[in-house]
Amino acid sequence: MHGRFLIAASFLSLGCGVAGQTNGSVVDLGYAKYQGVDYWFGIRYAQVPVGDLRWRAPQDIEAKNNYSNTQVIDASQAGPECVQGTPAWQYTNGTSPGEPTGSEDCLLLDVLKPSNPVSSSLPVVAFIHGGGYDQGSSEAYQGFGEVNSSNGNLIWVSIQYRLSAYGFLSSEEVRDNGNANAGLLDQRSALEWIQRHITAFGGDPARVTIWGNSAGGGSVMSQMILYGGVSNPPFRAGVAEYPWWQPFHNDSILEDQYQELLTASGCNDLTCLRALSEDELKNATQQTYTAGYVPESISSIYGYGDFYYGPSVDGSVIRDLPSNEFKQGHFAKVPLLVDHDGYEGTYFSNQSEVGIDLETADLNAVFPTATPEFFARLYELYPASDFNSTFYQRQTIYGDFIISCPTYYMATAVSGAGLPVYKLLMNAGSEQHGATQPFLLSDPGADDSNNATLGRILRDYFISFAVNLDPNQVNYSGTPKPNWPAYYAAAGGAGGNASTGSLNILDVNYTMIGATPDFDADARCDFFHAQSYVVRN
């Protein structure tokens, strides 16, 4: 979820030269020229969001920049990542997050094209990285494995967006004098840049698939429900891998976040926050993570596993909770591929937590408006007798509500709207959050300890969906693979015990791939779906 892969390793997999070389093709975008060799890093798609542009919608780069028509920009080096944040539960074992890293000059994207494209107008993947909306960069998932495996059929664009308080601060003052969900608006701005400029790289703007994992998968969901779901989004399909539906905090918590930032910075209002230096704002933002977290206490503003900052309902960009928007049909009607792993909650649950009292106190911080009746029903559905420890009980609850059940909500809604859906349950590899990554990232033909055959099969499925909207249509590697049946949602969808189906990878041995009922179509997910205003997603 949070890893960054070295560019040098990616270059080796592509067979290109080392970073810093200046020979190669120059792409003229009209407002700037960029030089690269099948890859172009650090292309600025929007103006730098500093000063008065903090907590405002991104401004198109064409409207104001310092480029000259004769200047050629070297795009062989990765650009800076956005300012990173660290939730307090990630360093409660005595470690320190250290000085915050990253830059505000980070509204950048990277473009990768095949060395031998099969045409001058290729399908495009626009990748949105994960990291809990606090961490990560475009380097986290550069797409070399997918482009190398596509036999010249795919262009990959990896985008960055404002994180932490920079991208997701929301309060009444922010909404009145700026924009909440600025990070989501950055993503939409990058997608619109692709519509305007991807032809210069040989891409087809009419065939863009948005793809993201974890918070990037949650971002795919948010792009689908942006503005209530638009009829002509700047993408034609979505791939939401283990989509992170972090709680969309209520207005009370959002105001607490804002007040904590004012206190940490010594400011009284938004004007003062916009005038802070980059370092002052970085340090103040990191302090809010500590101030808002009290382990296993109902006085904590956020709970273990919650990354604190993230998308919220602002009434405009995001108009209602995601589960409600999908239930009501308020989403962009595009084909969908969605997956999750077998044990999604392990990374986000406290292994030192022992006993039902501590577990309930911890979950009270995750679900601050939950009633005793909520917990009584929750523990009926997740009885202690089903688990060998409170840790595994808690990880199952957390993984279900924040990732696994949302895949069910998305799949049933999109399928119910008459669009093709493909759902995958990954019980191979680590079986934990991010288990698909080693397979999808592995270099084609490499002797991969994570099972090279399964890697080729998964890449074939995902690339075929991005190129053809059907994971079965083309077999790029020549590796035999089972048919992946389309997901079927009976009338009623999520909450109605629909008859559904998905692809289940039961073991690293690829022969265990097969179609099964959707295991998320059960009373547990129906409970969370009915309690959307408690779980806030």
ROKEMAR-432993 format. One record per residue (C-alpha): x negated, y, z; residue number from 1; residue in three letters. Coordinates in pm, 1 decimal. Each point is the difference from the previous one (the first is absolute). Layout:
N
R/X/Y/Z/NUM/ALA
...
This chain:
537
R/0.0/0.0/0.0/1/MET
R/-276.8/239.6/90.5/2/HIS
R/-304.4/-142.1/-180.2/3/GLY
R/-205.1/193.4/-253.7/4/ARG
R/-186.1/-186.7/-271.7/5/PHE
R/-337.6/123.1/-117.7/6/LEU
R/-1.6/153.8/-343.9/7/ILE
R/-327.1/-171.3/-85.0/8/ALA
R/162.4/-341.6/43.8/9/ALA
R/289.0/106.4/-219.2/10/SER
R/-238.5/116.4/-272.2/11/PHE
R/-167.5/-339.3/0.7/12/LEU
R/333.3/-174.1/-48.1/13/SER
R/78.8/224.9/-294.5/14/LEU
R/-341.2/-37.7/-157.4/15/GLY
R/-49.8/377.6/-19.5/16/CYS
R/-300.1/208.7/94.5/17/GLY
R/-81.7/143.5/338.4/18/VAL
R/161.3/305.7/154.8/19/ALA
R/-137.6/328.6/-124.0/20/GLY
R/-52.9/-86.7/-366.2/21/GLN
R/113.0/275.3/-235.8/22/THR
R/22.0/-173.9/-335.5/23/ASN
R/337.8/-119.6/-119.7/24/GLY
R/327.2/147.5/-113.6/25/SER
R/129.1/348.4/73.9/26/VAL
R/373.5/34.2/54.7/27/VAL
R/145.9/344.2/-75.4/28/ASP
R/305.4/71.1/215.6/29/LEU
R/53.1/349.1/-137.4/30/GLY
R/-84.0/171.1/327.9/31/TYR
R/-319.5/-199.8/68.1/32/ALA
R/-231.0/-257.5/-155.7/33/LYS
R/-111.7/-309.3/191.3/34/TYR
R/-281.5/-235.9/-90.9/35/GLN
R/-0.8/-367.8/91.7/36/GLY
R/-61.6/-351.1/-129.1/37/VAL
R/336.7/-179.7/4.9/38/ASP
R/45.4/145.0/348.8/39/TYR
R/55.3/357.8/110.9/40/TRP
R/-15.0/75.2/372.2/41/PHE
R/109.5/303.1/198.6/42/GLY
R/233.4/167.4/-249.5/43/ILE
R/184.7/279.5/177.2/44/ARG
R/374.4/-17.1/-74.0/45/TYR
R/114.0/286.7/224.2/46/ALA
R/-141.0/313.0/156.8/47/GLN
R/-194.1/-35.0/324.8/48/VAL
R/268.9/14.6/276.4/49/PRO
R/-176.8/232.4/244.1/50/VAL
R/98.9/324.9/171.0/51/GLY
R/353.0/100.3/-89.8/52/ASP
R/37.9/-315.9/-212.9/53/LEU
R/-19.2/-221.2/308.9/54/ARG
R/335.4/-176.0/59.9/55/TRP
R/133.7/111.4/-334.8/56/ARG
R/79.9/-196.0/-313.4/57/ALA
R/-309.9/-50.8/-217.7/58/PRO
R/-62.5/251.0/-276.6/59/GLN
R/-82.3/-127.2/-349.0/60/ASP
R/-369.8/25.8/-77.3/61/ILE
R/65.4/149.5/-345.3/62/GLU
R/155.8/311.2/158.5/63/ALA
R/-315.6/107.7/183.7/64/LYS
R/-354.1/-135.8/-19.3/65/ASN
R/-358.5/111.8/-47.3/66/ASN
R/-80.5/-219.1/-298.8/67/TYR
R/-132.1/137.3/-328.5/68/SER
R/86.4/-136.8/-342.7/69/ASN
R/-365.1/-82.3/-66.1/70/THR
R/-76.4/-162.5/335.3/71/GLN
R/-34.5/-380.2/5.4/72/VAL
R/51.9/-148.3/345.8/73/ILE
R/-193.8/-312.3/97.4/74/ASP
R/264.8/-249.7/116.9/75/ALA
R/-235.2/-288.9/81.4/76/SER
R/2.7/67.7/374.5/77/GLN
R/285.6/-61.8/242.4/78/ALA
R/155.5/312.7/143.6/79/GLY
R/55.1/65.1/371.6/80/PRO
R/273.6/-186.4/185.2/81/GLU
R/278.1/186.6/176.6/82/CYS
R/-38.5/82.3/369.8/83/VAL
R/37.4/-324.3/196.8/84/GLN
R/183.1/-53.4/329.9/85/GLY
R/-27.8/-272.7/264.5/86/THR
R/296.1/-103.9/219.4/87/PRO
R/-94.1/-26.3/367.3/88/ALA
R/87.3/-371.3/25.5/89/TRP
R/-283.8/-72.1/-244.4/90/GLN
R/-258.6/122.8/254.0/91/TYR
R/152.7/-81.8/338.5/92/THR
R/-267.2/-265.7/63.6/93/ASN
R/-248.2/269.3/98.1/94/GLY
R/-114.2/95.7/-347.6/95/THR
R/32.6/350.2/-140.2/96/SER
R/130.1/104.4/-340.9/97/PRO
R/-294.7/239.2/-33.9/98/GLY
R/13.4/311.2/-210.7/99/GLU
R/279.2/-2.1/-259.0/100/PRO
R/-124.5/-55.6/-353.5/101/THR
R/130.3/106.1/-338.8/102/GLY
R/80.2/323.5/-178.1/103/SER
R/304.0/209.5/-82.7/104/GLU
R/-129.0/23.0/-356.9/105/ASP
R/122.3/-350.6/-73.2/106/CYS
R/297.3/14.7/-236.5/107/LEU
R/-191.0/-214.8/-244.4/108/LEU
R/55.3/-307.3/-212.5/109/LEU
R/-216.5/-256.6/-177.0/110/ASP
R/65.1/-147.2/-344.5/111/VAL
R/-130.2/-337.1/-119.6/112/LEU
R/53.6/-132.0/-353.7/113/LYS
R/-111.4/-326.2/-160.4/114/PRO
R/-318.2/1.0/-205.6/115/SER
R/187.8/-154.1/-293.7/116/ASN
R/362.5/116.8/12.3/117/PRO
R/241.9/-191.5/-219.6/118/VAL
R/174.4/320.5/-103.3/119/SER
R/-21.9/378.4/30.8/120/SER
R/309.8/11.7/222.8/121/SER
R/-24.5/-239.7/294.6/122/LEU
R/225.9/-65.6/299.3/123/PRO
R/-116.5/179.3/314.3/124/VAL
R/-14.3/-91.8/369.6/125/VAL
R/11.7/294.8/238.8/126/ALA
R/-135.6/-137.1/325.7/127/PHE
R/83.8/153.7/340.4/128/ILE
R/-237.7/-107.9/275.9/129/HIS
R/101.6/-113.9/346.8/130/GLY
R/-137.6/87.7/341.0/131/GLY
R/301.4/80.3/216.1/132/GLY
R/34.5/347.0/-159.2/133/TYR
R/-304.4/96.7/212.2/134/ASP
R/-290.4/-178.1/-168.4/135/GLN
R/-128.5/-127.4/-333.3/136/GLY
R/-99.1/139.4/-338.3/137/SER
R/8.3/-73.5/-371.5/138/SER
R/-313.3/-213.3/48.0/139/GLU
R/196.2/-252.5/208.2/140/ALA
R/141.9/-176.9/-306.0/141/TYR
R/-160.6/114.0/-323.2/142/GLN
R/160.1/-253.3/-233.1/143/GLY
R/-313.8/-146.3/-157.5/144/PHE
R/125.7/-356.1/53.0/145/GLY
R/334.3/78.3/-163.8/146/GLU
R/-143.3/193.9/-294.8/147/VAL
R/-268.4/-263.4/-59.2/148/ASN
R/265.4/-273.3/9.5/149/SER
R/245.1/176.5/-233.2/150/SER
R/-191.6/-75.1/-320.7/151/ASN
R/12.0/364.7/-103.4/152/GLY
R/366.9/50.4/79.6/153/ASN
R/0.6/229.8/304.8/154/LEU
R/-112.7/342.5/125.2/155/ILE
R/-33.4/55.0/375.9/156/TRP
R/42.5/333.0/178.2/157/VAL
R/-66.4/16.5/375.7/158/SER
R/124.6/311.3/178.1/159/ILE
R/-66.8/178.6/328.6/160/GLN
R/245.6/202.1/207.2/161/TYR
R/-2.9/203.6/319.5/162/ARG
R/0.2/-218.8/311.5/163/LEU
R/74.9/34.1/370.1/164/SER
R/132.5/340.6/111.6/165/ALA
R/-121.9/152.3/-327.1/166/TYR
R/245.8/-203.9/-202.5/167/GLY
R/275.1/-87.3/246.2/168/PHE
R/41.8/274.7/258.9/169/LEU
R/367.8/83.3/35.1/170/SER
R/190.1/236.2/228.2/171/SER
R/265.1/263.1/-38.8/172/GLU
R/-267.4/262.2/-63.9/173/GLU
R/-179.2/-214.5/-256.6/174/VAL
R/325.0/-68.4/-183.1/175/ARG
R/97.4/370.2/8.3/176/ASP
R/-338.7/132.9/-110.0/177/ASN
R/-150.3/-284.5/-198.2/178/GLY
R/66.1/-360.3/-93.9/179/ASN
R/28.6/-312.5/208.6/180/ALA
R/-124.3/-321.2/-163.0/181/ASN
R/-272.8/188.0/-185.5/182/ALA
R/-189.0/-328.1/-43.7/183/GLY
R/290.4/-151.4/-192.8/184/LEU
R/20.4/314.1/-212.2/185/LEU
R/-372.3/-39.3/-74.0/186/ASP
R/69.4/-350.4/-127.1/187/GLN
R/281.4/127.2/-220.6/188/ARG
R/-226.9/278.4/-129.1/189/SER
R/-264.4/-257.4/-97.4/190/ALA
R/265.9/-205.7/-180.7/191/LEU
R/109.3/310.1/-189.0/192/GLU
R/-364.6/72.9/-88.5/193/TRP
R/-15.1/-350.5/-147.5/194/ILE
R/304.1/81.5/-212.4/195/GLN
R/-177.5/308.0/-135.2/196/ARG
R/-352.6/-133.4/-49.8/197/HIS
R/-31.0/-378.6/-10.9/198/ILE
R/23.5/-1.8/-380.0/199/THR
R/-347.3/157.5/-5.7/200/ALA
R/-131.3/-323.5/152.5/201/PHE
R/202.0/-227.3/-228.6/202/GLY
R/290.5/-56.8/236.8/203/GLY
R/372.5/-3.4/-67.8/204/ASP
R/192.7/233.5/236.2/205/PRO
R/321.7/-190.6/-74.1/206/ALA
R/-147.8/-321.5/145.8/207/ARG
R/-121.8/96.1/347.5/208/VAL
R/34.0/-244.4/289.7/209/THR
R/-52.3/132.6/352.7/210/ILE
R/-180.5/-252.0/219.0/211/TRP
R/-97.0/28.3/364.1/212/GLY
R/-80.2/-216.5/301.0/213/ASN
R/86.3/54.0/367.1/214/SER
R/66.1/374.8/38.0/215/ALA
R/-51.3/11.2/-376.3/216/GLY
R/279.6/-257.5/-33.7/217/GLY
R/208.7/217.2/232.0/218/GLY
R/-86.4/291.7/-226.9/219/SER
R/132.5/-193.3/-301.1/220/VAL
R/324.5/-33.4/197.0/221/MET
R/-2.6/372.6/82.4/222/SER
R/-60.2/93.2/-363.1/223/GLN
R/303.8/-209.0/-90.2/224/MET
R/225.1/186.7/247.0/225/ILE
R/-160.3/344.8/-50.1/226/LEU
R/269.9/267.3/-39.7/227/TYR
R/265.6/-265.9/49.1/228/GLY
R/-127.4/-208.0/-292.8/229/GLY
R/-37.2/181.0/-334.3/230/VAL
R/123.1/-141.3/-330.2/231/SER
R/-322.5/72.3/-189.7/232/ASN
R/-294.2/-62.6/234.1/233/PRO
R/-358.5/30.7/-131.2/234/PRO
R/-37.2/-379.0/12.3/235/PHE
R/183.3/-296.6/-150.2/236/ARG
R/-66.8/-268.4/265.5/237/ALA
R/-130.3/-48.2/352.6/238/GLY
R/-227.0/-248.0/179.9/239/VAL
R/41.6/28.9/377.8/240/ALA
R/-249.6/-225.8/173.2/241/GLU
R/72.9/-64.3/369.4/242/TYR
R/178.4/337.9/12.0/243/PRO
R/-60.8/183.9/327.2/244/TRP
R/332.1/144.7/118.0/245/TRP
R/-143.0/188.2/295.9/246/GLN
R/271.1/157.0/221.7/247/PRO
R/125.2/323.6/-152.3/248/PHE
R/-22.4/186.4/330.9/249/HIS
R/298.5/201.2/115.8/250/ASN
R/-4.1/379.1/25.5/251/ASP
R/-84.8/-7.1/371.0/252/SER
R/-322.2/-194.4/-60.5/253/ILE
R/-84.0/212.0/-304.7/254/LEU
R/29.7/313.8/213.5/255/GLU
R/-219.8/-162.8/266.2/256/ASP
R/-265.0/-68.4/-264.5/257/GLN
R/11.7/361.0/-114.4/258/TYR
R/-22.7/136.3/354.3/259/GLN
R/-292.0/-231.3/74.7/260/GLU
R/-183.2/137.5/-304.5/261/LEU
R/68.6/359.8/106.9/262/LEU
R/-130.5/-76.7/348.7/263/THR
R/-311.9/-179.7/-121.5/264/ALA
R/-85.3/283.3/-239.5/265/SER
R/84.8/290.0/232.2/266/GLY
R/251.9/126.1/-255.4/267/CYS
R/351.4/135.3/46.9/268/ASN
R/141.6/-46.9/-348.0/269/ASP
R/-49.0/-136.8/-349.7/270/LEU
R/-170.6/316.9/-123.1/271/THR
R/-274.5/-54.7/256.6/272/CYS
R/-38.4/-366.0/-99.8/273/LEU
R/-43.8/103.9/-362.3/274/ARG
R/-277.0/239.3/101.3/275/ALA
R/-208.0/-260.7/186.9/276/LEU
R/-330.1/-114.1/-141.7/277/SER
R/-14.1/-353.6/-139.8/278/GLU
R/-197.9/-126.3/300.5/279/ASP
R/233.7/165.7/250.8/280/GLU
R/304.8/-160.6/-159.2/281/LEU
R/-172.7/-339.2/-31.3/282/LYS
R/-87.3/-11.8/368.8/283/ASN
R/338.8/128.6/114.2/284/ALA
R/178.5/-258.5/-211.7/285/THR
R/-205.2/-285.9/145.6/286/GLN
R/76.7/123.8/352.1/287/GLN
R/373.1/-40.5/-65.1/288/THR
R/-42.2/-375.2/-39.8/289/TYR
R/-137.7/-24.7/352.6/290/THR
R/251.4/239.7/152.5/291/ALA
R/295.7/-190.8/-145.7/292/GLY
R/-98.7/-350.0/112.5/293/TYR
R/43.6/-150.4/347.2/294/VAL
R/-54.1/-378.0/-20.0/295/PRO
R/301.7/-215.2/87.9/296/GLU
R/198.6/294.0/134.3/297/SER
R/335.6/147.4/-91.0/298/ILE
R/-161.8/345.0/31.8/299/SER
R/-210.8/-73.5/-308.6/300/SER
R/107.5/191.2/-311.5/301/ILE
R/-102.0/-292.7/-219.8/302/TYR
R/-68.3/-368.5/54.5/303/GLY
R/-270.9/-253.6/-73.1/304/TYR
R/-21.7/-64.6/-374.1/305/GLY
R/168.0/329.2/-95.3/306/ASP
R/-233.3/234.6/-187.4/307/PHE
R/189.6/301.2/143.4/308/TYR
R/11.5/220.5/-311.4/309/TYR
R/196.0/-114.5/-301.6/310/GLY
R/302.6/73.7/-219.5/311/PRO
R/311.5/140.1/165.8/312/SER
R/356.7/88.5/-90.0/313/VAL
R/-5.1/368.5/-92.3/314/ASP
R/332.1/16.6/-186.4/315/GLY
R/-157.4/91.1/-332.7/316/SER
R/-300.7/-208.2/-100.8/317/VAL
R/115.2/-293.0/215.8/318/ILE
R/373.3/32.1/56.6/319/ARG
R/73.1/-297.7/224.2/320/ASP
R/-166.2/-302.7/154.0/321/LEU
R/-131.5/-241.7/-265.5/322/PRO
R/228.6/-289.7/96.3/323/SER
R/301.6/227.4/-38.4/324/ASN
R/-117.8/140.4/-331.8/325/GLU
R/-43.6/-348.6/-144.1/326/PHE
R/329.8/-113.7/148.7/327/LYS
R/179.2/294.5/-163.8/328/GLN
R/-173.0/-37.3/-336.6/329/GLY
R/-198.1/322.7/36.6/330/HIS
R/-319.4/-115.7/-166.7/331/PHE
R/-164.0/12.2/-341.8/332/ALA
R/128.8/-295.7/-197.6/333/LYS
R/-318.7/-173.5/-115.0/334/VAL
R/-120.9/-362.8/1.2/335/PRO
R/-178.9/-103.2/318.4/336/LEU
R/-266.0/-245.7/115.4/337/LEU
R/-24.6/-23.3/377.8/338/VAL
R/-193.3/-224.9/237.9/339/ASP
R/-101.0/-53.5/359.1/340/HIS
R/-231.7/-227.0/195.1/341/ASP
R/83.1/-270.0/250.5/342/GLY
R/-117.3/178.7/316.7/343/TYR
R/41.1/372.4/-57.2/344/GLU
R/-1.8/116.9/361.5/345/GLY
R/-327.8/-137.7/135.4/346/THR
R/-218.2/302.3/-78.3/347/TYR
R/255.0/231.1/157.1/348/PHE
R/63.3/-183.8/326.5/349/SER
R/-198.6/18.9/322.4/350/ASN
R/-165.3/-335.3/71.2/351/GLN
R/-63.6/93.3/364.7/352/SER
R/370.0/57.5/64.9/353/GLU
R/138.4/-271.5/227.7/354/VAL
R/354.5/-33.7/129.5/355/GLY
R/345.0/109.8/-106.7/356/ILE
R/-7.6/320.1/209.9/357/ASP
R/-309.4/135.5/-174.6/358/LEU
R/136.4/-109.5/-336.5/359/GLU
R/328.9/181.1/61.2/360/THR
R/-178.8/316.6/118.8/361/ALA
R/-213.0/-12.3/-314.7/362/ASP
R/301.2/-52.4/-228.0/363/LEU
R/184.4/279.8/179.7/364/ASN
R/-263.9/237.5/-138.1/365/ALA
R/52.4/-145.4/-348.6/366/VAL
R/381.3/22.5/36.1/367/PHE
R/46.6/299.4/236.8/368/PRO
R/380.4/13.8/-29.8/369/THR
R/54.6/-374.1/49.5/370/ALA
R/258.4/-99.5/262.6/371/THR
R/-7.0/-301.2/237.3/372/PRO
R/255.3/-160.6/-230.8/373/GLU
R/-243.4/40.1/-292.8/374/PHE
R/-272.9/-185.2/189.1/375/PHE
R/238.1/-267.1/121.2/376/ALA
R/99.2/-82.8/-357.8/377/ARG
R/-360.4/33.9/-120.9/378/LEU
R/-121.5/-263.7/246.1/379/TYR
R/293.3/-226.1/-88.0/380/GLU
R/-120.7/4.9/-358.7/381/LEU
R/-366.8/-32.4/99.5/382/TYR
R/13.3/-222.2/310.3/383/PRO
R/-322.9/-55.9/190.0/384/ALA
R/45.3/-374.2/-44.1/385/SER
R/-67.1/43.1/-373.3/386/ASP
R/-351.1/130.3/62.8/387/PHE
R/-309.1/-113.5/187.7/388/ASN
R/-74.2/350.6/134.1/389/SER
R/149.6/348.0/27.4/390/THR
R/-260.0/108.8/-255.7/391/PHE
R/146.8/-226.3/-268.9/392/TYR
R/351.3/97.0/100.1/393/GLN
R/-89.6/366.7/-29.4/394/ARG
R/-188.8/-40.4/-329.3/395/GLN
R/298.9/-176.7/-154.2/396/THR
R/240.1/271.9/113.4/397/ILE
R/-230.9/274.1/-121.1/398/TYR
R/-86.1/-164.6/-330.6/399/GLY
R/366.0/-68.8/-73.5/400/ASP
R/134.5/347.4/66.6/401/PHE
R/-278.7/196.9/-164.8/402/ILE
R/-82.1/-212.1/-310.5/403/ILE
R/165.1/-339.5/-49.6/404/SER
R/363.9/106.6/38.8/405/CYS
R/-48.1/311.9/-218.0/406/PRO
R/-106.4/-225.3/-288.2/407/THR
R/339.7/-167.1/34.9/408/TYR
R/181.1/335.3/2.0/409/TYR
R/-182.8/117.4/-311.9/410/MET
R/35.8/-326.4/-190.8/411/ALA
R/372.5/-38.4/63.8/412/THR
R/76.5/363.3/-83.3/413/ALA
R/-196.5/9.7/-325.2/414/VAL
R/122.8/-343.5/-108.1/415/SER
R/354.7/98.2/92.9/416/GLY
R/-34.0/299.0/-233.6/417/ALA
R/-58.8/-243.2/-286.0/418/GLY
R/-376.9/46.7/-32.8/419/LEU
R/-268.8/-270.0/-7.2/420/PRO
R/-165.8/-66.5/336.5/421/VAL
R/-281.0/-237.7/88.0/422/TYR
R/-75.5/-72.2/365.3/423/LYS
R/-304.1/-181.8/140.0/424/LEU
R/-75.1/-146.7/343.4/425/LEU
R/-376.6/-43.1/45.5/426/MET
R/-93.0/-281.8/235.8/427/ASN
R/-349.6/-44.8/-138.4/428/ALA
R/-334.3/149.6/93.5/429/GLY
R/9.9/172.7/337.8/430/SER
R/382.5/4.3/-15.1/431/GLU
R/-26.8/336.4/178.1/432/GLN
R/59.4/357.2/-114.0/433/HIS
R/-188.4/48.9/-326.8/434/GLY
R/-44.9/-371.1/-77.1/435/ALA
R/53.0/51.6/-374.4/436/THR
R/-288.4/247.0/-32.5/437/GLN
R/-296.3/-242.9/-16.7/438/PRO
R/175.6/-189.0/-279.7/439/PHE
R/109.0/303.8/-201.5/440/LEU
R/-332.5/179.9/49.0/441/LEU
R/-227.5/-292.5/-84.6/442/SER
R/-202.7/20.3/-319.1/443/ASP
R/137.7/-214.0/-284.8/444/PRO
R/-189.0/-326.5/-30.9/445/GLY
R/-197.5/50.4/320.0/446/ALA
R/-67.6/-290.8/235.8/447/ASP
R/238.0/140.2/259.6/448/ASP
R/15.4/-166.5/341.5/449/SER
R/357.5/122.5/28.5/450/ASN
R/96.9/-233.6/-285.0/451/ASN
R/-79.2/136.3/-345.9/452/ALA
R/292.7/-188.3/-155.3/453/THR
R/257.2/166.5/222.9/454/LEU
R/-166.0/336.4/-69.1/455/GLY
R/41.6/-50.1/-375.3/456/ARG
R/362.5/-107.3/44.1/457/ILE
R/89.9/299.2/215.3/458/LEU
R/-171.9/246.3/-232.0/459/ARG
R/181.5/-155.1/-295.3/460/ASP
R/335.3/40.7/174.9/461/TYR
R/-57.8/359.5/107.7/462/PHE
R/-161.6/120.1/-323.6/463/ILE
R/271.5/-162.4/-208.7/464/SER
R/262.8/181.9/206.3/465/PHE
R/-177.4/335.2/-39.6/466/ALA
R/-40.4/-48.4/-375.4/467/VAL
R/320.6/-187.8/-86.6/468/ASN
R/234.4/42.8/302.0/469/LEU
R/-5.2/-380.6/32.9/470/ASP
R/-271.5/-188.0/195.2/471/PRO
R/46.6/-309.2/-217.3/472/ASN
R/-23.5/148.2/-347.8/473/GLN
R/-376.5/-0.8/-61.5/474/VAL
R/-273.6/-223.5/139.1/475/ASN
R/-317.0/209.4/-28.2/476/TYR
R/-241.5/-246.3/163.9/477/SER
R/129.9/-316.9/-163.2/478/GLY
R/53.6/-155.2/344.7/479/THR
R/324.1/-203.2/23.2/480/PRO
R/244.7/141.2/253.8/481/LYS
R/356.9/-71.8/109.0/482/PRO
R/288.7/209.1/-124.4/483/ASN
R/88.2/283.2/238.3/484/TRP
R/380.5/18.2/4.6/485/PRO
R/173.7/334.5/21.7/486/ALA
R/149.2/84.4/337.9/487/TYR
R/373.8/-35.6/29.5/488/TYR
R/211.3/193.6/250.2/489/ALA
R/357.6/-110.5/60.4/490/ALA
R/275.3/254.0/51.0/491/ALA
R/-53.4/195.0/319.7/492/GLY
R/-378.7/7.5/-10.4/493/GLY
R/-197.5/62.5/317.8/494/ALA
R/221.5/-35.4/301.9/495/GLY
R/233.2/-238.9/-178.9/496/GLY
R/-194.7/-328.5/16.9/497/ASN
R/-64.9/7.4/-371.5/498/ALA
R/-113.9/-310.8/-185.9/499/SER
R/-345.7/96.8/-121.2/500/THR
R/-320.8/-152.8/-126.2/501/GLY
R/-369.9/85.8/-8.1/502/SER
R/-340.1/-146.8/-85.6/503/LEU
R/-178.9/-152.7/295.7/504/ASN
R/-373.6/-70.2/-2.8/505/ILE
R/-22.3/-263.6/270.0/506/LEU
R/-372.0/-70.2/-0.3/507/ASP
R/-329.6/103.0/-154.6/508/VAL
R/41.5/-301.9/-227.0/509/ASN
R/184.6/164.0/-290.1/510/TYR
R/201.4/-316.8/-65.4/511/THR
R/210.0/97.1/302.7/512/MET
R/148.6/302.2/-173.5/513/ILE
R/375.4/-40.1/-35.7/514/GLY
R/338.7/166.8/6.8/515/ALA
R/182.3/6.2/334.2/516/THR
R/292.2/179.0/162.5/517/PRO
R/-86.5/342.3/139.8/518/ASP
R/-94.6/-70.8/360.8/519/PHE
R/65.8/366.2/85.5/520/ASP
R/370.1/-36.4/-77.0/521/ALA
R/85.4/-81.8/360.7/522/ASP
R/163.4/132.1/316.5/523/ALA
R/-319.5/168.5/117.3/524/ARG
R/-28.7/224.9/-303.5/525/CYS
R/375.2/60.3/2.0/526/ASP
R/-34.0/120.0/360.7/527/PHE
R/-274.0/249.8/-84.8/528/PHE
R/194.2/114.1/-305.2/529/HIS
R/304.3/71.9/216.9/530/ALA
R/-218.6/184.4/254.5/531/GLN
R/-164.3/236.0/-249.0/532/SER
R/48.8/310.2/214.9/533/TYR
R/-179.6/-174.3/287.8/534/VAL
R/-290.6/-148.8/-195.3/535/VAL
R/-10.9/309.4/-226.8/536/ARG
R/-71.6/-155.1/-335.0/537/ASN
